[in-house]
Amino acid sequence: MNMNGRGGGGGGGDEEKVEDRKEKMVFMWGYLPGSSPQRSPLIFPARVPLPPSVSGDSWKDVCGGGCGFGMAISEMGKLITWGSTDDLGQSYVTSGKHEETPEPFPLPTEASIVKAAAGWAHCVASTVSGEVYTWGWKECVPSGKIIGDQPTGEGLEREILERQSGTMSEQVSPSSQLSRSSGMASGHEIRGGEESTKRRRLSLTKQAPESSASGDETLSALPCLVSLSPGVRIVMVAAGGRHTLALSVSDVGQVWGWGYGGEGQLGLGSRIRMVSSPHPVPCIEIPSYGKDTSLAVPRGSMSSEGPAYKVLGNYVKAIACGGRHSAAITDAGAVLTFGWGLYGQCGQGSTDDELSPTCVSSLLGIEMQGIAAGLWHTVCISADGSVYAFGGNQFGQLGTGADQAETLPRLLDAPCLENKRATIVSCGARHSAIVTDEEEVFCWGWNKYGQLGLGDVIDRSIPSQVPFDGCVPRNVACGWWHTLVLAESPT
């Protein structure tokens, strides 16, 4: 459920040759049941071994992972998984049956995997050719079916139905030969705001615990190719609690979304409960041909009655999914948010849900480079390396030094970040992490399972540096309750 934001440029040919000779390592900490015989949380960084089955391969990137399982990518383009098996609502279909031994995840393609992400109990991965594969809970896997909470007349719901050539019936869209949605609800823990929380909480009576015996057969879908419009090439994917976003380059930074959208996290302007075929998310209105596209107007607004804010940029360059909200950054560095807003995680100065992509106006004028989203919070980094956070803060996941929620972006001014420039950001369910330009890793927030890597289980409300000796951290990716780091041997 995280999105890594990067800054900086590349080096020359000789420098790249030196980089190739450096050994790459992956470290993990936090709750990864099955990653050790004791099945206990890891409170210090522990090295992840390369699978014996991929002899001659090496680590390339980390992707975080889902609830209790880790995901990383090898240089040969293999998706490597380890950790959870069938506990905590997971199934072997989602995480693989590897436990403490990392192994390539069995995907129905030989193409190299370049990006991957995991939600509560589903995964998504994109290949070097721009194809997308997804698996896990059936309701998160495209099937061509749409379920709406309320009839919308001539609204967007009808438009989606027409575009997908599907109906509210059990028929599957002709353009999709994928598994049907099961309609099962996940159960995220919600705290505070009793009346609003009850209104938004998913019905517990609809939950059906997933087990190793029946979960794989009834609730989980095997990896399958996502059917997209001809020529669409995906370069980035993000997974939330029960929804997925994908970013394409073939149609100029278009965002595609599917899955659960009851709080607006698909940005379609409606509380459509389930969109089971990829649908374009209207992040930026494209003006008529020939007109100036340096300014575009999003369909969202600060509130249901407030004015629309102009969005600087022509296309989306980065995406992130939280538990039930989403975020995006345009090519000009403007931030858009949409979805559940109970804790202020949309950064609009209110706790209202945002049903359409809405510009975070308080950040206009600050070029944003990277963004990540947690269960109830959002963190973004600017081009100059500053860190901004907003949303839920019950465990200090905003890094402000307090536990009050922030409905507007808050600049982190902790002394430990003075003169530091953040280049990468990632969020777990209730914790956050960054990598700085000095190759340092800082974590903060919930630490019940040691997911901060600080050697204890004490929550932190300000960024704290994770000790690394003998290696240079290059990337960080948070799972729901754990953290992964890609590191290199020193020069």
Phi, psi and omega in degrees: 000023183240161177229127180268127178257131183240153175226174177093174183238185183262173182252188181275180183298314181298321180296322180295324178295321177297318180300320182297331182278347180283139178285134178257138183230154174241132177242150180225154170200157183110206185266105176228075183303136182094349180280350175215151182304327181283346181055031180259156179299151177258117183262353174239155174301130178235138183285138178264123181285147174290143180298134176300335183287349179244054181303132181089353178272173178210168180285145177240319183201163175246146184236009179083266182123184183257213182283094175093002176226147181259156178222136176212166182239139179266167180299331179277004176084020177271138174273117183256130178233156176196163176113239190301147174249271184235018178265168177056037176079005179271162174231161178298330180300321184283311191256346186091160184259037191266335184054237187282352182258107177300137179215155175298135178282135183286098177256149182279045179203150175263355181294150181288135176275134181244332178219149177206156179206159180224141175258210181299313179208036173214159182228158177214142181216145177243149182259172180296336179270000176092007176280160181233133175241144179218156182198170181116213181308131186301327182292346179263354183258128183306138180223353180091005183248146178235136176236125181250145177292317185223148174294140183242016177061240182265020183283199188294328183299318178294321179300317180295316180302317181294317183293326184270355182055035179243180177221180177283359181280186181277000181293146178263140179304137179304332182278357182230128177243037185260176182291151178284157176283141179271340179076013181281144183262144173271164183239086177281141177288130179241136181233142175080168177055064193308307185295312180295322181296316179298322181295327185262343184296139177285143183297121180292337182290344180271353183284146174226111183304135181270133180233164181293338183279315186247339186300317183296328187275324190252328188250343185246145178251141177289161180305134179216157180284131178279128181277114180243168178300149180305134176087352180286128182238116184271135180240350182210140178228153177214143182233132178254203180304306179218024178224163184224140171239148176222141182247128181249155176253339183293334177242042172058064173065038178278139176261136177243143181219153175201167182108209183280136183225025187298336178253009179094008184293351174265356173066028185263007176080010183209159177271056178289121186292323184215124173244105190257021167222143180305132181226139180295133178267123185282073180288322181224128176287130178271116180294169178300153180304134176095344179275160179295127180253015180288337176234131178227154183251126177283161179284340181278169176214171182299330177205180182295337182243356185279173182283154175281148180249137179290141181253121177287128176127166183248341183202168179268136181246346181208148181224158176208146176240132172259196179303307178218030172219168183222162179213156179210158177235135178276171180297338179267002175091012176278147182256132174243140176227155177197150180119205185298134185233015188306326182256008182085014185292352174268353174068025185261006181082011180215178176248020178283151171288146175250111185277345179229156176305125186232132181291134173280094191295331181291347178260357178299137184096349176247117182285117180267140186251324183215155182212149178215155182224138176255197181299315182230012184218165181224139178228134177225157180237142182270172180297335178268007175090006177284154183245130178238141182219150178202156180116205181296146186217028185299333183243014181082016186292348176276339179077022183271352184090001179228185178237015178277141176294154178235119179271351173238151180305135180241124178287128178281124183238029178300139180305328182292343179262001180298130181065015175260149179237111179286135180242339181221140178226147178209151179231138167266196180301311183222027174220163185227158180208149174223160168242137181260171179290350175263018178058043176248147178250129176239137178230155176199161179113213184294136185223024182303326183252016180076018185291356175269348176070028185256007176086008178212186179237036180263128178297152177235133179258001173227153180304137179230135184284134177271125183289129175229126178240136175078012177205166183241111179297136181242332182208154175227142179214122182266136166271187181298314184232024180208174181221140175238146176228135170266127181227163178236155173293149181295163182299000000 
